[in-house]
Amino acid sequence: MLLHRLTHLVSCREASRLLSQREEQRLAAAERIKLALHLRACEACTRFARQLALIREALARYRARS
């Protein structure tokens, strides 16, 4: 029960926002902890985080070629 409450301090919508925000700036410690807990419990948001990482890597490779 405690794990469920901790992992749901952040909704999937909020987690998506934090993941996107994390691409541009460092998150506050509390936000990083909440996001990390949420990602441990939410497969969909973990998949979204991986997708963002792949996009970031692809853009970096594209920029390196130009």
N, C-alpha and C positions, 0 to 999 in steps of 0.2 A: 504494500500500500504506500509506504514512504517513497519507494523508487518511482512508482507511478506518479505521485504528486510532484516529485522533483523533476521528472522528465517532462512534465506538462506545465512547467512554469512558463514555457514559451509555446505558443501555438505554431502550427506548421506555417501559417502566414507570416508570423513574426520571425520564425527561423529562416524563411526564404529571404525576408528583408535583411536580416543580419548577415546571411551568407553573401548577399549582393553587396552590402555595405562593407563587409570584410575585404572584398576585392579592392576597395578604394582607400580604406583607412583602417587603422588598428582599432579594434573594438575595446570597450572598457572591460576591465577584469570580470565584473559581474555578468556582462553580456557574453563574454567568452565561455564562462562556466555554464551558464544557462544553455547556450547553444551546444556545447559539448555534451551535456546531459541529454538534451533533446535528441541529438544525432545518435547517441548510443541506443536509443529506444525506437527511433523512427526510420524505417528503411527507405521510405519515399524521400525524406529530406536528405538522407545520406546519399541517395542516388542523385539528387539534384546538386549536392555539393560536388560529387564526382563530375557531373556534367559541366559545371562551372569551371572546374579545374582543367578539363579537356579543352574547353573553349579558350581559356587563358593561355594554355600551352600552344594551341594552334595559332592564336594571334601572335604570340611571341615568335614562333617559327616563321610566320608570314612576314613579320616586321624585319626579322634577321635577313630574309632573302632580298628585301627591297633596298 
